[in-house]
């Protein structure tokens, strides 16, 4: 912060240097507003998986259909279209379209989606993960039973401290739409918008969390085969019937590589399932449900069937991690065994080298002794020839004198040779 003239509040604010992301991070509080409205109305909600840049393509198509150009950098946008309100939202893995259509008079209870949504759903039906329709009725129009709206064995709850009642049988229509009825007693426009948003988020995040179920079932079959293979490898390692550990080590490495590949394929999906499930649990708690008659509560109905899915995926994830740890331990045991064998082989090699060095040293000592003997023999032979030559030249040499002179000289020369050999060996 740099103060130029005074400590006035205007100058102070002008000279502040803020973090470049401060405004964007602060505005995250307002990034996901709800649609506020009054009953009666229909609320359509479609969620699409954002794979292969589907979100950008849908925004471009949405701009063509509405005649507006959406802000592709924004996280959401609310657009008013001829008395209807359209909201799109970009999420990490999916993209949602929510369309509010006011209900006039006694029209069709569960109408088909408007042309705009119908075209978008038809064009991107392969990535459509959730389609929900909420009918918001006033208490005055409520006939008193959910069966009048086509529900069979519905679940219902009083929510918002008794200010509304929600009903659904969670059966998809022929068009694949899940229908929810909300009867409003005392919710104002703001609370009604937040309540419907919670219901839609429960359905969307529940479906996103359930994406891991097919993968978990597929991995369950693979893990059974891996566990059988791991048992066989453990038996082979315990019996130690193989002369070499290389084939067993190669088999364990192959199993470890396959487990790592399956873990990399499923780790992100299982983590997402856990995160989505926590959101579902939180949204159900925020409903503040109470029982209506003898019907099961809506949240209880969902959790009773949704929690086993989440727990199964978590169990498969833990099972996969445990199996990978077991393979790693077996790999460590086998490597330890191989290391011990290598150390034993090295010890035998070193012992053989020591024996060879000892034999070479003995041979060297023998050669040195023979060398000294040979050198001594040649020295005395030279002395003898020298004395004989002097005698032939007429210089008589007394043997005792020659022995007393040449004997110590020969011994000195031999000692000097032995000392030089010892010094060379020492260096």
C-alpha positions in Angstrom: 0.0 0.0 0.0 1.3 3.5 -0.9 -0.2 6.7 0.6 0.3 9.7 -1.7 -1.3 12.8 -0.1 -3.4 12.1 3.0 -5.1 9.4 5.0 -8.6 10.2 3.7 -10.7 7.1 2.9 -11.1 8.0 -0.8 -7.3 8.3 -1.3 -6.8 5.2 0.8 -9.0 3.0 -1.4 -7.5 4.4 -4.6 -4.0 3.5 -3.5 -4.8 -0.1 -2.4 -3.2 -2.8 -4.4 -5.5 -5.9 -4.1 -5.0 -9.5 -5.1 -5.9 -9.9 -8.8 -8.3 -12.7 -7.9 -10.0 -11.0 -4.9 -13.1 -9.8 -6.7 -13.6 -13.1 -8.5 -13.2 -15.2 -5.4 -15.5 -12.9 -3.4 -18.2 -13.1 -6.1 -18.3 -16.9 -5.7 -20.8 -16.2 -3.0 -23.2 -15.1 -5.7 -22.2 -17.5 -8.4 -25.1 -19.9 -8.1 -28.3 -17.9 -7.5 -31.7 -19.7 -7.5 -34.7 -18.8 -9.7 -37.2 -17.1 -7.5 -40.9 -17.5 -8.5 -44.4 -18.1 -7.2 -46.7 -21.0 -7.8 -48.3 -22.5 -9.8 -45.4 -23.3 -12.2 -43.5 -26.1 -13.9 -39.8 -26.3 -13.4 -37.8 -28.4 -16.0 -34.3 -29.4 -15.1 -31.9 -31.3 -17.4 -28.3 -32.3 -16.6 -25.8 -33.2 -19.3 -22.4 -34.8 -18.9 -19.7 -32.3 -20.1 -17.7 -34.8 -22.1 -15.7 -33.8 -25.3 -16.5 -30.0 -24.8 -20.3 -30.7 -24.8 -20.8 -27.6 -22.7 -19.4 -25.2 -25.2 -21.3 -26.8 -28.1 -24.6 -26.6 -26.1 -23.9 -22.9 -25.2 -23.4 -22.2 -28.9 -26.6 -24.0 -29.8 -28.4 -22.2 -27.0 -27.3 -18.9 -28.4 -28.7 -19.9 -31.8 -32.1 -20.9 -30.4 -32.5 -17.9 -28.1 -30.9 -15.2 -30.3 -28.6 -14.3 -27.4 -24.9 -14.9 -27.0 -24.2 -16.6 -23.6 -21.0 -15.6 -21.7 -18.9 -18.7 -22.2 -16.6 -17.6 -19.4 -19.3 -17.3 -16.8 -20.4 -20.2 -14.5 -24.1 -19.5 -15.0 -26.6 -17.1 -16.6 -30.3 -16.4 -16.2 -32.2 -15.5 -19.4 -35.8 -14.3 -19.7 -37.6 -15.7 -22.8 -41.2 -14.6 -23.5 -42.5 -15.1 -20.0 -40.2 -18.1 -19.3 -37.0 -18.0 -17.3 -34.0 -20.2 -18.5 -31.0 -20.7 -16.4 -27.8 -22.6 -17.5 -25.0 -23.6 -15.2 -21.6 -25.0 -15.9 -20.2 -27.5 -13.3 -17.0 -29.5 -13.1 -18.4 -32.6 -14.8 -21.8 -31.6 -16.1 -24.0 -28.9 -17.5 -27.5 -28.0 -16.4 -30.5 -26.3 -18.0 -33.4 -25.2 -15.8 -36.5 -23.7 -17.4 -39.3 -22.1 -15.4 -42.7 -22.1 -17.1 -45.6 -20.4 -15.2 -48.8 -22.5 -15.2 -51.9 -20.8 -16.3 -55.4 -22.1 -15.4 -55.9 -25.8 -15.3 -53.6 -26.9 -18.0 -52.0 -30.3 -18.4 -50.5 -31.6 -15.1 -47.3 -33.1 -16.6 -46.8 -31.4 -20.0 -44.1 -32.3 -22.5 -41.0 -30.1 -22.3 -41.1 -26.9 -24.3 -39.6 -27.0 -27.9 -36.3 -25.4 -26.8 -35.6 -28.0 -24.1 -37.0 -30.8 -26.3 -34.5 -30.0 -29.1 -31.6 -29.7 -26.7 -32.5 -33.0 -25.1 -32.9 -34.8 -28.4 -29.6 -33.5 -29.8 -27.6 -34.4 -26.7 -29.6 -37.3 -25.4 -26.5 -39.6 -25.2 -25.0 -37.4 -22.5 -28.4 -36.6 -20.7 -27.8 -37.9 -17.2 -30.9 -36.4 -15.4 -34.3 -35.0 -16.5 -36.6 -33.8 -13.7 -39.9 -32.0 -13.7 -41.2 -30.2 -10.6 -44.8 -29.2 -10.5 -45.4 -26.4 -7.9 -49.0 -26.2 -6.8 -50.7 -24.0 -4.2 -52.4 -25.6 -1.3 -55.8 -24.3 -2.5 -55.4 -26.4 -5.7 -54.2 -29.5 -3.8 -56.8 -32.3 -4.0 -55.5 -34.0 -0.9 -53.9 -37.1 -2.4 -50.8 -37.6 -4.5 -52.4 -40.4 -6.5 -54.5 -37.7 -8.3 -51.2 -36.6 -10.0 -50.5 -40.1 -11.4 -48.1 -41.3 -8.6 -48.1 -44.9 -7.6 -47.0 -45.7 -4.0 -45.5 -42.2 -3.6 -43.1 -41.0 -0.9 -43.9 -37.7 0.7 -42.5 -35.3 3.3 -43.5 -32.1 5.0 -40.5 -29.7 4.5 -39.5 -26.2 5.4 -40.9 -26.5 9.0 -44.3 -27.5 7.5 -44.5 -24.7 4.9 -44.5 -27.2 2.0 -45.1 -30.8 1.1 -43.2 -32.8 -1.6 -44.3 -36.0 -3.3 -42.7 -38.4 -5.8 -42.8 -42.0 -6.7 -39.4 -41.8 -8.5 -40.7 -43.6 -11.6 -39.5 -42.4 -14.9 -42.0 -41.5 -17.6 -41.8 -42.9 -21.1 -39.7 -39.9 -22.0 -37.3 -40.7 -19.1 -38.4 -37.8 -16.9 -38.6 -38.0 -13.1 -41.7 -36.1 -11.7 -41.8 -34.3 -8.4 -44.8 -32.5 -6.9 -44.4 -29.6 -4.4 -47.5 -28.2 -2.6 -46.7 -24.8 -1.3 -48.3 -23.6 2.0 -46.2 -20.8 3.3 -43.0 -20.4 1.3 -42.4 -17.0 -0.2 -40.7 -16.6 -3.7 -37.2 -16.8 -2.3 -37.7 -19.8 -0.1 -39.6 -21.6 -2.9 -36.7 -21.0 -5.3 -34.2 -22.4 -2.8 -36.4 -25.4 -1.9 -36.9 -26.4 -5.6 -33.2 -25.9 -6.1 -32.4 -28.4 -3.3 -34.7 -31.0 -4.8 -33.1 -30.6 -8.2 -29.6 -30.8 -6.8 -30.5 -34.0 -4.9 -31.6 -35.7 -8.1 -28.7 -34.4 -10.2 -26.0 -35.2 -7.7 -27.6 -38.5 -6.9 -27.3 -39.5 -10.5 -23.8 -38.2 -10.8 -22.7 -40.2 -7.8 -24.3 -43.3 -9.2 -22.1 -43.1 -12.3 -19.5 -45.1 -10.5 -21.8 -48.1 -10.0 -21.3 -49.8 -13.4 -17.6 -49.3 -13.0 -17.6 -50.7 -9.5 -19.5 -53.8 -10.6 -17.0 -54.3 -13.5 -14.1 -53.9 -11.1 -15.7 -56.3 -8.6 -15.4 -59.2 -11.2 -11.8 -58.2 -12.1 -10.8 -58.0 -8.4 -12.1 -61.5 -7.8 -9.7 -62.8 -10.5 -6.9 -60.7 -9.1 -7.4 -62.1 -5.6 -7.3 -65.7 -7.0 -4.1 -64.9 -8.9 -2.6 -63.3 -5.8 -3.4 -66.4 -3.7 -1.6 -68.6 -6.3 1.4 -66.4 -6.3 1.5 -66.3 -2.5 1.5 -70.2 -2.4 4.3 -70.3 -5.0 6.3 -67.9 -2.9 5.7 -69.8 0.3 6.5 -73.2 -1.1 9.7 -71.9 -2.7 9.8 -74.8 -5.3 11.2 -72.7 -8.1 15.0 -72.5 -8.4 14.8 -69.0 -9.7 12.6 -66.2 -8.4 12.5 -64.3 -11.8 9.3 -66.0 -13.2 7.5 -65.4 -9.9 8.7 -61.8 -9.7 7.6 -61.2 -13.3 4.1 -62.5 -12.5 3.8 -60.3 -9.5 5.0 -57.3 -11.4 2.4 -58.0 -14.1 -0.4 -58.2 -11.5 0.8 -55.0 -9.8 0.8 -53.2 -13.2 -2.8 -54.3 -13.9 -4.0 -53.2 -10.5 -2.3 -49.8 -10.9 -4.1 -49.4 -14.3 -7.5 -50.2 -12.8 -6.8 -47.9 -9.9 -5.9 -45.1 -12.2 -9.1 -45.7 -14.2 -11.4 -45.7 -11.2 -9.8 -43.5 -8.5 -11.2 -40.2 -9.9 -14.7 -41.7 -10.4 -14.9 -43.1 -6.8 -13.6 -39.8 -5.3 -16.3 -37.9 -7.3 -18.9 -40.3 -6.0 -17.9 -39.6 -2.4 -18.1 -35.9 -3.0 -21.5 -36.0 -4.7 -22.9 -38.2 -2.0 -21.9 -35.8 0.7 -23.8 -33.0 -1.2 -26.9 -35.3 -1.4 -26.8 -36.0 2.3 -26.4 -32.3 3.1 -29.3 -31.3 0.8 -31.6 -33.9 2.3 -30.8 -32.6 5.8 -31.6 -29.0 4.7 -35.1 -30.1 3.7 -35.9 -30.6 7.5 -38.4 -33.3 6.7 -41.2 -34.6 8.8 -43.6 -37.5 8.1 -46.8 -37.1 6.2 -49.4 -39.8 7.1 -48.2 -43.4 6.5 -46.0 -42.6 3.5 -42.3 -43.0 3.7 -40.4 -39.7 3.8 -38.8 -38.6 0.6 -35.3 -38.4 2.0 -35.6 -41.8 3.7 -36.8 -43.3 0.5 -33.8 -41.9 -1.4 -31.2 -42.7 1.2 -32.4 -46.3 1.7 -31.6 -47.0 -1.9 -28.8 -44.6 -2.6 -26.6 -45.3 0.4 -25.9 -49.0 -0.6 -24.7 -47.7 -4.0 -22.3 -45.3 -2.3 -21.1 -47.9 0.2 -20.6 -50.5 -2.5 -18.4 -48.1 -4.5 -16.4 -47.2 -1.4 -16.0 -50.9 -0.6 -14.7 -51.7 -4.1 -12.3 -48.7 -3.8 -11.0 -50.0 -0.4 -10.8 -53.6 -1.7 -8.8 -52.4 -4.7 -6.4 -50.4 -2.4 -6.0 -53.4 0.0 -5.3 -55.8 -2.9 -2.7 -53.4 -4.3 -1.0 -53.2 -0.8 -1.0 -57.0 -0.6 0.6 -57.3 -4.0 3.2 -54.7 -2.9 4.0 -56.7 0.3 4.4 -59.9 -1.6 6.6 -58.2 -4.1 8.7 -56.9 -1.2 9.0 -60.4 0.3 10.0 -61.9 -3.0 12.6 -59.1 -3.6 14.0 -59.7 -0.1 14.3 -63.4 -0.8 16.0 -62.6 -4.1 18.3 -60.2 -2.4 19.3 -62.8 0.2 20.0 -65.3 -2.6 22.1 -62.7 -4.3 24.0 -62.0 -1.1 24.7 -65.7 -0.6 26.0 -65.9 -4.2 28.2 -62.9 -3.6 29.5 -64.4 -0.4 30.4 -67.6 -2.3 32.1 -65.7 -5.0 34.1 -63.7 -2.5 35.1 -66.8 -0.7 36.2 -68.4 -4.0 38.2 -65.2 -4.8 39.9 -65.4 -1.3 40.8 -69.0 -1.9 42.3 -68.1 -5.3 44.2 -65.1 -3.8 45.6 -67.4 -1.1 46.7 -70.0 -3.7 48.3 -67.3 -5.8 50.1 -65.9 -2.8 51.5 -69.3 -1.9 52.6 -69.8 -5.5 54.2 -66.4 -5.5 56.1 -67.2 -2.3 57.3 -70.4 -3.8 58.4 -68.6 -7.0 60.2 -66.0 -4.9 62.1 -68.7 -2.9 63.1 -70.5 -6.1 64.2 -67.2 -7.6 66.5 -66.5 -4.7 67.9 -70.0 -4.9 68.5 -69.7 -8.6 70.1 -66.3 -8.3 72.3 -67.6 -5.5 73.3 -70.5 -7.6 74.2 -68.2 -10.5 76.2 -65.8 -8.2 78.2 -68.6 -6.7 78.8 -70.0 -10.2 80.1 -66.6 -11.3 82.4 -66.4 -8.3 83.7 -69.8 -9.0 84.4 -69.0 -12.7 86.1 -65.8 -11.6 88.4 -67.6 -9.2 89.2 -70.3 -11.8 90.0 -67.6 -14.3 92.4 -65.9 -11.8 94.1 -69.2 -11.1 94.6 -69.8 -14.8 96.2 -66.3 -15.2 98.8 -67.3 -12.6 97.2 -65.6 -9.6 96.9 -68.2 -6.9 93.9 -67.9 -4.6 93.9 -69.5 -1.3 90.5 -71.3 -0.8 90.1 -70.2 2.8 90.7 -66.6 1.9 88.3 -66.7 -1.1 85.7 -68.3 1.1 86.1 -65.7 3.8 85.8 -62.8 1.3 83.2 -64.1 -1.1 81.0 -65.9 1.4 79.8 -62.7 3.2 79.7 -60.9 -0.1 77.3 -63.5 -1.6 75.2 -63.5 1.6 75.0 -59.7 1.4 73.9 -59.8 -2.2 71.2 -62.5 -1.6 69.9 -60.5 1.4 69.8 -57.4 -0.7 67.7 -59.2 -3.4 65.4 -60.6 -0.7 64.9 -57.1 0.7 64.1 -55.6 -2.7 61.5 -58.3 -3.4 59.9 -57.6 0.0 59.7 -53.9 -0.8 58.1 -54.5 -4.1 55.5 -56.7 -2.6 54.8 -54.2 0.1 54.2 -51.4 -2.3 
